[in-house]
Amino acid sequence: MESVLIVGCGYIGRRVAARLQARGAAVTGLVRSAAAARGLHEQAIRVLQADLDTAGTRAFPADGFADIFYFAPPPSQGETDTRMAAFLKALDTGVPPRRMVYISTSAVYGDCQGRWISETEPVNPATPRGRRRLDAENRLRAWAEDHDVEWIILRVPGIYGPGKLPLDRLRAGTPVLCEADAPYTNRIHADDLAAICVAAMDCAGADTVYNVSDGHPSNMTDYFFRVADAAGLPRPPEIARAEAAQVLTPGMLSFLQDSRRMDNEKLLKELGIRLQYPDLDAGLKS
Ligand SMILES: NC(=O)c1ccc[n+]([C@@H]2O[C@H](COP(=O)([O-])OP(=O)(O)OC[C@H]3O[C@@H](n4cnc5c(N)ncnc54)[C@H](OP(=O)(O)O)[C@@H]3O)[C@@H](O)[C@H]2O)c1
């Protein structure tokens, strides 16, 4: 029987778990909160409850799993991923896994001025959020190479799916950048991402990076307009970039800093992926 650990078993982790359980795998999920632990129990996922911000290295038994998916985000402050560091330290004490699959983000590329990019694009994160992700990637790679563990890094853009659409923002009438100023944004549907995670764990090749995207980027304003249209909500007002700096939160502004279009050819070819939702319209229809 496969023995699988999903570190940060939330929205995507539970979808991955369901796919693995369907083929008979025994899945354990690491979460921080009691509420999340209850959700895992309901899905018959074994629970490891630990807070990677405070757990000592022996506080949770993370070793003995053949396959580890790592989906916990870095902390929201600083330039490093202390959670990844704590987890890898915990792994140090036992038998290492066969392979680790990590969900990183496309923010590690920084601003590419709207260019199409493949995995050969140099990393150049422009935000602390991006630098923390790159720190996590680098720690994972170094640890895995030291311990003879296979690794796969998935650089993931905006995830959308049931419960993951900006409907509250649209209802609130929060403005968006006028289309001429809006950066390119890339997306992937949650169910396709879950399938990609499983394929990344199963595939023959290892020690590599994949850009994850449905291959149909558009500008961010177009995204909000299409979601509004599909949900029957009014389109949000458009504002210029100078005004956005006054009106939008720093968090929102950080997502407007980078513009790139992600090529997904390597993903589709090497992982043999056929996307269920190859573009936003297909995903929104569902
Ligand atoms: N949203 C996007 O568009 C997007 C884009 C690219 C990448 N990502 C990344 O993709 C990954 C998966 O996303 P998701 O939607 O599945 O995230 P999610 O639902 O928020 O799940 C995150 C999981 O990490 C756990 N976690 C967080 N802090 C922890 C800590 N200190 N110690 C232990 N566990 C901790 C959470 O446990 P509790 O629930 O108990 O706190 C939860 O199970 C995340 O890293 C996310 O940042 C997201």
PDBQT file of the ligand as one rigid body, heavy atoms in Angstrom, charges set to zero:
ROOT
HETATM    1  N1  LIG A 301      -4.355  30.504  -4.051  1.00  0.00    +0.000 N 
HETATM    2  C1  LIG A 301      -3.579  30.543  -5.114  1.00  0.00    +0.000 C 
HETATM    3  O1  LIG A 301      -3.977  31.072  -6.150  1.00  0.00    +0.000 OA
HETATM    4  C2  LIG A 301      -2.201  29.905  -5.078  1.00  0.00    +0.000 A 
HETATM    5  C3  LIG A 301      -1.356  30.075  -6.140  1.00  0.00    +0.000 A 
HETATM    6  C4  LIG A 301      -0.112  29.426  -6.143  1.00  0.00    +0.000 A 
HETATM    7  C5  LIG A 301       0.261  28.642  -5.065  1.00  0.00    +0.000 A 
HETATM    8  N2  LIG A 301      -0.584  28.536  -3.994  1.00  0.00    +0.000 N 
HETATM    9  C6  LIG A 301      -0.123  27.692  -2.888  1.00  0.00    +0.000 C 
HETATM   10  O2  LIG A 301      -0.622  26.384  -3.080  1.00  0.00    +0.000 OA
HETATM   11  C7  LIG A 301      -0.566  25.677  -1.838  1.00  0.00    +0.000 C 
HETATM   12  C8  LIG A 301      -1.864  24.919  -1.647  1.00  0.00    +0.000 C 
HETATM   13  O3  LIG A 301      -2.950  25.831  -1.671  1.00  0.00    +0.000 OA
HETATM   14  P1  LIG A 301      -4.308  25.530  -0.888  1.00  0.00    +0.000 P 
HETATM   15  O4  LIG A 301      -5.354  26.372  -1.557  1.00  0.00    +0.000 OA
HETATM   16  O5  LIG A 301      -4.536  24.082  -0.749  1.00  0.00    +0.000 OA
HETATM   17  O6  LIG A 301      -3.975  26.161   0.546  1.00  0.00    +0.000 OA
HETATM   18  P2  LIG A 301      -4.822  26.009   1.889  1.00  0.00    +0.000 P 
HETATM   19  O7  LIG A 301      -6.186  25.457   1.644  1.00  0.00    +0.000 OA
HETATM   20  O8  LIG A 301      -4.739  27.336   2.585  1.00  0.00    +0.000 OA
HETATM   21  O9  LIG A 301      -4.005  24.926   2.712  1.00  0.00    +0.000 OA
HETATM   22  C9  LIG A 301      -2.819  25.243   3.370  1.00  0.00    +0.000 C 
HETATM   23  C10 LIG A 301      -2.543  24.158   4.387  1.00  0.00    +0.000 C 
HETATM   24  O10 LIG A 301      -1.333  24.466   5.067  1.00  0.00    +0.000 OA
HETATM   25  C11 LIG A 301      -1.532  24.287   6.465  1.00  0.00    +0.000 C 
HETATM   26  N3  LIG A 301      -0.652  25.186   7.199  1.00  0.00    +0.000 N 
HETATM   27  C12 LIG A 301      -0.531  26.520   7.076  1.00  0.00    +0.000 A 
HETATM   28  N4  LIG A 301       0.334  27.001   7.984  1.00  0.00    +0.000 NA
HETATM   29  C13 LIG A 301       0.778  25.936   8.684  1.00  0.00    +0.000 A 
HETATM   30  C14 LIG A 301       1.672  25.779   9.769  1.00  0.00    +0.000 A 
HETATM   31  N5  LIG A 301       2.290  26.829  10.342  1.00  0.00    +0.000 N 
HETATM   32  N6  LIG A 301       1.885  24.543  10.253  1.00  0.00    +0.000 NA
HETATM   33  C15 LIG A 301       1.256  23.481   9.726  1.00  0.00    +0.000 A 
HETATM   34  N7  LIG A 301       0.396  23.564   8.696  1.00  0.00    +0.000 NA
HETATM   35  C16 LIG A 301       0.147  24.779   8.196  1.00  0.00    +0.000 A 
HETATM   36  C17 LIG A 301      -2.992  24.629   6.700  1.00  0.00    +0.000 C 
HETATM   37  O11 LIG A 301      -3.454  24.054   7.905  1.00  0.00    +0.000 OA
HETATM   38  P3  LIG A 301      -4.657  24.788   8.737  1.00  0.00    +0.000 P 
HETATM   39  O12 LIG A 301      -5.832  24.826   7.798  1.00  0.00    +0.000 OA
HETATM   40  O13 LIG A 301      -4.867  23.942   9.909  1.00  0.00    +0.000 OA
HETATM   41  O14 LIG A 301      -4.136  26.172   9.048  1.00  0.00    +0.000 OA
HETATM   42  C18 LIG A 301      -3.626  24.005   5.455  1.00  0.00    +0.000 C 
HETATM   43  O15 LIG A 301      -3.844  22.640   5.658  1.00  0.00    +0.000 OA
HETATM   44  C19 LIG A 301      -0.303  26.746  -0.776  1.00  0.00    +0.000 C 
HETATM   45  O16 LIG A 301       1.066  26.742  -0.449  1.00  0.00    +0.000 OA
HETATM   46  C20 LIG A 301      -0.655  28.030  -1.501  1.00  0.00    +0.000 C 
HETATM   47  O17 LIG A 301       0.010  29.149  -0.945  1.00  0.00    +0.000 OA
HETATM   48  C21 LIG A 301      -1.806  29.135  -3.992  1.00  0.00    +0.000 A 
ENDROOT
TORSDOF 0
